[in-house]
Amino acid sequence: MSINLRTVYAFAREMYPKLSTEHIQYGTAGFRGKAEFLDSVMFRMGVLATLRSRFRSGAAIGVMITASHNPEPDNGVKLVDPKGEMLEASWESIATDLVNVSDQELEQQVAKIIKDNNIDITSSSIVYVGMDNRYHSPRLLKAVADGVIALKGNVREYGIVTTPMLHYFVVSANTKEAYGKPTEEGYYDKLITAFKTLRNDQLENGNYKNNLIFDGANGVGARKMLQFIKRMQNSLQVTVINQGIGQGKINEDCGADYVKVQQRPPKSMPEVEPYTRCCSVDGDADRVVYFFSNDKGEFQLLDGDRIATLVAGYLMDLVKKCQLDLRLGLVQTAYANGASTDYIVNELKVPVSCVPTGVKHLHHKALEYDIGVYFEANGHGTVVFSDHAKSTVAEAAKAGDKPDAKIFLKIIDLINETVGDAISDMLLVETILNHKGWDVKDWISTYTDLPNQQLKIKVQDRNVIATTDAERVCVKPEGLQIEINKAVSNYKRGRAFVRPSGTEDVVRVYAEANTKEDTVSLAHEIGILVQRLAGGVGPELVHPNNAHL
């Protein structure tokens, strides 16, 4: 197979010219921005995915076109590596360099990637491409496909799918279907079979009622949930709102991010009885939060911290019941509510690790356990199982004298380990609540969240702040952490930290304490310290529960 790199330049010049000179960087969310400036980025990511596939000996690489919880005019793109994980960190800089060179330098940059990574440009490759339901996604998908074609690669277009579905397709293909069949029907079948088996015709139990309101954020998650409902044969009664088919814009006044940040139900919320279980997913369905209203009409949120504690406690019970020698751990960021951490350590007796903000950090740390549970407070998370854990559970199930081991096996099947999957996580939560006989009152009563508040302080250069210990300790500027410690010591159950934003020149301040008044006071004190010692100006309030920063 002969490949002329000049073709890459010709495609770029004629069809996907670079329209913006603004430097953009590949991050946790890949590339993201206004859709009208992303055509050249998409084309180049198609090129890069083909090179990545050849670098990984022809393994399938995924390209997902989505802006997740961003507004409808935005779009984005991220690559999925062979095991369904996010793109290897060393290739993030390769991606950044590739999208920022001029059209005239593109051919030379591609040649450099091939040479630096010793890629056999004539070897086979396959790229899987999926997209969310934004109106500009089909155009951008074609740009990705053309990037693959420019290097004579093979492309498989999945059309409109959730981000977790594309991750599932990639890992299924690369494990020769040991994980599942790399088709949309295969995805439904795996999760629904596990869910219905775990349900075991017991649709209600104790305080648990078979009724759920599902806010689909007018995104792809709503469409796929409707497909689940058709196939689940009433094993879960779900009402889907904000379906996004001919009405409503993606993420506008609805979805997981809106519900968490605004601390209110989404638009189109029907009148329901107090304590009715409700959940919201985001635009590409990789995060989920639960919520309800109490008998006083007050909004109550059950976020990623709550999901993490529910899941970790349930899995720890299974480990103990099956008498398995497995290490289970929970991974959080500094934004996790201190009350959740106390509950996990002191009540559930589950080890906790803290890592810097970002799903890739949580996922990497979770892999160190036999069973690693991780969730960001925003509802993005999953559970990962080592091969040792899976074989240990499977052997226990075969023994026949441990019925809980068979339940454990189906729980593993129900979980999409590759990335946070809102629908898989929702089905897991419903399974656990049903098995426990819990309603939302039982769930939320396990512990009481500490009041918390966030501020952002504008600075000339966010790099004046440097942190360590998973962003919990400030090492630059000198003396700031000492002053923070002094301030915190004056408040009962006080905790605070500062960190530079990953996206803009602001310093993030987080504070929590025993009372709301103390929390507001502590956050203000820390904000003043940042202004004085880091050259910041104008503290701006961030909603207390917006932990995705």
Secondary structure, DSSP 8 states (H G I E B T S, - for coil): ----THHHHHHHHHT-----------BTTBEEEEGGG-HHHHHHHHHHHHHHHHHTTT-EEEEEE--TTS-TTEEEEEEE-TTS-B--HHHHHHHHHHHHS-HHHHHHHHHHHHHHTT--TTS--EEEEEE-S-TTHHHHHHHHHHHHHHTT-EEEEEEE--HHHHHHHHHHHHTTTSS--SSHHHHHHHHHHHHHHHHTT---BTTB-S-EEEE-TTSHHHHHHHHHHHHHTTSS-EEEE---SSSS-TTTT-SHHHHHHHTS--TT-----TT--EEEE-TTSS-EEEEEE-TT--EEEE-HHHHHHHHHHHHHHHHHHTT----EEEEEETTS-HHHHHIIIIII---EEEE-SSHHHHHHHHTTSSEEEEE-TTS-EEEEE-HHHHHHHHHHHHHSS-HHHHHHHHHHHHS-TTS--HHHHHHHHHHHHHHHT--HHHHHTT-----EEEEEEE-S-GGG-EEETTTTEEEESTTHHHHHHHHHTTSTT-EEEEEE-SSSSEEEEEEE-SSHHHHHHHHHHHHHHHHHHH--EEEEEE-TT----
